[in-house]
């Protein structure tokens, strides 16, 4: 079945971790928006989407923006463009009690593995409203340090296994370069795809997902589990090549 919607991860897929997209990626996405609808799903907050994605997309064509759908914090929220502005469709906010439980679980895990980084750049555990996110070296850590910390995801897989013992009622996924995302059970990127089907009317067979964390335990993996066609990439440069194939009709 012909692809009508392409959904992307953000960090490591459209842009380097916590960095803006480059001009070439912006131009490629705007070309894609002329023929396909586009979704972006990421562990980042909506404010991070504004800073990292929308500001670098530099798209002033409202007709194109109507084809763009944003799913921050692993699809716990959904924004779409209408009447000249971005409108929140839903947000699955965590309660204060749920957040405390998640923060406490991280504290226990840190003690259990003696986690104490020498240098920290910003918050290590961040409340994103509908998601709590761990960033090993802090939210603003330099990209080169982040790449070195856990390139094979083994450290985070160990932490994930420990977290699951403390808070089994929550969804825990690895994302980004040094991150672990925690949401309510069942609310993940697969949930986002199901909301796309329900709210926007796309069929699963009409969707292609592009991401770098499609491995088991990664925050893109639930999309693969659901049976959506997936393209695994290792960098934004990989993504550019794959999107050009989509634009040329190879998918």
N, C-alpha and C positions, 0 to 999 in steps of 0.2 A: 504494500500500500504506500502511496506517495506521502512523503513527509510534509506536514503542514506547520509543525512547531518544533523548534530546536531549543532545548533547555541546557543551560551551561552552569557549571560550578564557577565560582569567581576566583578565589585565591589558588594560584598554581595552574589555572586553566585559562582565564581571560587576562589575568595580570599576575605578576609576582606578588608574594605574600605582603599584604598591607600596602601595596604600591598601586598607583594609578595605571590604567591601561595606556599603552602607547598609541600614537596617532594612527599607526597602520592598523591596529586591532579595531580602533574606533571606526575607521573608514570601512573595514571589512564587515563589521556588524551593521553599519548603516546600509550597506549594499544588501546584506542578508534580509534586513527588515523590509526591503522593497518587495520581496517575494515570499517571505515566511514570517510567521509570528515567532517571537523570541522570549524565552523565560530565563531568568537568572536566579539560581538558588545557592545560598551561601550561609555559613555559620555566622557571618558578620551581622551586626545590627543595621537597622535602616539608616542611621546616621553614617555608618561606615559605607553603605551603598552610595549615599549621596556624595561622600568625599572621594571614594575610590572609583566608583563606576559612572554615575550620572555626570559628574563634573568633567570627566575625561571623555565621555561619549560625545559631548558637544553637539547634540542633535536638537535643532530648533524647529524641526518639522513635526507639528502636532499629529498629523496623519500617520507618520511612522511611529511616533511614541505610543499611539493607541494599540500598536501591535506588540508592545513590550510589556512584560509582566515581571514583577519583582517579588521574590520570596526570601526575605531576610531570616536570620536565625533558624536555619534548617527548615524553612517552610512553616514555622510557627506563626508567621505573619505573611500577608499578601497585600501588595499595592499595585494599582493599575492607574493609567493616565486617563483623565477625563475633565472636560471644562477647564483646560489649561493648567491643571495641577495634578499632583500625585495623591490618590485617594486610598485610604486604608480600607480594605475589604473585610479583613478579619485579623485578629491577634489573639493567640492562645496564651495569655499571660499566666505566669506562675504565681501562686499565692505566696505571701510572706513566709508562711509555715513551710511550704515546699522549698523555697529558697534556702531557709535556715538549715533544713535537713541536708540539702546538697552541699552547702558550704561546710557543714560539720563533717560530712563524709570525706570531702577533700582534705580537711584537717587531719582526720584519722589516717588517711592514705599517706600524707606527707610524713607523719610521724613514723608510720610503719616501714617506709623505705628510706627514712632519713633524708628527705628531699629538702635541700636548702641551697639554692643557687647563690653563687658568690656575688654576681652582679644581676640586678633586676631593673628592667626598663618599663615602668608602668605596672598596672594591676596584673597579678598572676591569676586570680579568680575574679571574673567580672560578671556582674548582674546585668544581663541584657533584656530584662523584662520577661520575655517568654522563653528564655534560655539562659543557663549559666555556662560560661566558657572558661576553661583553664588554658592559659598560655604560659608555657614553661619558663620563659625568660622575661615575661611581661608583654603587654600589648604593643609596646613601641620598640621592641628589641630590633637591633639591626638585622637585616635579612641574612647576611653571611653567618652570623652567630646562630640564627635560627636553623639554617640549613645544616649546620654541623651538629646540632644538639641531638637529633633523633632521625637520621636519614632513612633508617629501615623500619621506623615506627615501633621498635621493640620496647622502648621505655614506656611509650604510651599504651601499648597493648598490655603490659604488666599492670600499669595503673588502672586501666579499664577493667581488668579482671578483678582487682581489689575493690574498685568502686561498686561493681555489680554485686559484691557480697554485702556491702553496706546499704546500698539503695537499689535493690532489684526491681523496684516499682517504677524506675525511671529509664528512659532511653539514653544510652551512653554511646557516643560515636567519636571516632578519631577524624579530625579534619585539619585543613591548613598544613602548616609546616611543624608547629609545636603544640597544636590545640587538641583539646577534648571538649566536645559539646554535650551538654546534658539537657534533655527536654522531658516533658511528660511522655509516658509510655505510649507508643504508637504514633507519636507526632515527630515525623522525620521527613526526609525528602520524598519517600514513597507517599506519605500523606499529602505532600504538596502536589505530586502527580495526580493523585485521586481528586484533589480539589480542582485541578485544571480540568479533569474530565467532568466533574460535577458542575462547576461554575461557568467554565468557558466552552464546554461542549466538545472538546477535542477527544478523539479516541486514542487509546494507548498505542495502537498500531500506527498512528499518524505522528508519533513523537520520536525524536532522537535526543538522547541525553549525552552530553560531553563533559567528562570530569576526570580528575586525577586521583580520586580516592574510592575507586570501584572495587577494591579488595575487601575481603571479609573483615568487618569491623570498621571499615572506613565510612564516612558519613554520606558517600555517594552509593554505597553498596545496596541500600534498600530499594533504590531505583532499578538496579539490575535484578534483584530478587523478584520484583513485580513483573518482570518480563518486557520492559521497555528496551528498545534497541539502544545499545550504549557504545560510545566510542571512548576508549581510554587514551588519555594523553599524559605526557610527563612535563609539559611546559606550555606557556603561551605560544611559542613558535610552532609546536605540534598542532595546537588548536587552529592557528591561522591556516595551516595546510589542509586540515580537515574541513574547515568552513568553506574554503575555496572549492573543495570537491563538492560540497553540498550545493553551493551556488551554481556550479556548472552542471548540476543534475546527476551526479554520480551516486546519489542516495535516493 
